[in-house]
Amino acid sequence: MSVNWTNSRAKRLSALPPYVFARLDELKALARKEGLDLIDLGMGNPDGPAPRPVIEAAIQAFETPQFHGYPPFEGTASFREAIAKWYDRSYGVELNPDNEALPLLGSKEGLSHLALAYVNPGDVVLVPSPAYPAHFRGPLIAGATLYPIILKAEQDWLIDIDSIPEDVAKQAKILYFNYPSNPTAAVAPLEFFEKIVAWAQHYEIMLVHDLCYAELSFDGYQPTSLLEIPGAKEISVEFHTLSKTYNMAGWRVGFVVGNSDIIQGLRTLKTNLDYGIFSVIQKAAETALQLPDEYVKQVQERYRQRRDFLIKGLGQLGWDIPPSKATMYLWVPCSVGMTSTDFALSVLQKTGVVVTPGNAFGEGGEGYVRVSLIADIPRLGEALQRLEDAGIRYQ
């Protein structure tokens, strides 16, 4: 007997739009079968290994028997202490490592599980559009009613909280947001954070800020931690990952910091879903957070050079892209008259260059593609040459 289990899936899955990165993987596999040499600038998947001290710390921990048992649910004390010291050193934010820092299996896991911990079916959750998919997919899985805040280029891709109707604000439970932004690479001034904290305090809305790209900043720009704002810790948590800065995407390690009550709710959920991060990985992550500033400066310079090279090359093909102040992305408008999906597929089929259609990040991303700076300059040069040879220009 053959059973069609597709019809038996939970209704929550039907609320999810197709995951574009999974679809891209299918298209990339097909292109490779056809013999295309792909230059993959789609996912934010850093090239190269983790720093050598991080790898050595992991090897040493692997050889230590005590690290092979179940880790503490709340993470190892030494990793939580390293997180607190890193925040104090980076932002002047004091954290209690015992209850204001929680290690995660990557920030994507934590962002989604936070929604399961706090969202009841029908609760209103505010999410910018475009946004990192976990910001809206987690709440959708939890049964939220999403209110998309459409971001606009003429407003520098910043959330306009004044555009949110008061009746919506009164109903809203959580606002997810992200500066420096994935996918737009937008950054927000200190005044923006001050205003959004005061607004959220007024309406008693939980703020969930994703600070995953804070270290990937350029030209002297220093991103703001939401927790720097007085009173923010009363209503906020902030997520971080070691995936980008430390080339640890596959290691699956991140953390959340901020309000201890909010974090305790997430911890309670996680104790029922997982056993935490392998202690070996936590020891490696602890080492990463203790690396000297010179390492981060080298990473910043690498991405800055790639940013400048690609912006110049795209400029010769008709694009006028302002230099991003942070992140590992460029937010590139599609040729006039093309949807983001059509443009991304055309580029893939004609050149073997993979970019991510903007609608993967919500309706507000239509008309753009995200280009990841995850290849070295010679490879980026080849990508530009392929675009030119295929006659792909901005027009």
FENZI-V792412 format. One record per helix or strand of 2 or more residues. SS is the DSSP state (helix for helix, strand for strand). FROM is the first residue (numbers start at 1). LEN is the number of residues. If there is no record, write none. Layout:
# FENZI-V792412
ss: {SS:SS}
from: {FROM:FROM}
len: {LEN:LEN}
This chain:
# FENZI-V792412
ss: {helix:helix:helix:strand:helix:helix:helix:strand:helix:strand:helix:strand:helix:helix:helix:strand:helix:strand:helix:helix:strand:helix:strand:helix:helix:helix:strand:helix:strand:strand:helix:helix:strand:helix}
from: {5:11:20:39:52:65:77:101:107:124:133:145:153:161:166:172:190:206:226:232:236:249:254:260:279:293:329:340:353:356:358:363:368:377}
len: {4:4:14:2:11:4:15:4:12:6:9:6:3:3:6:6:14:5:3:3:6:3:5:12:11:23:5:12:2:2:4:3:5:13}
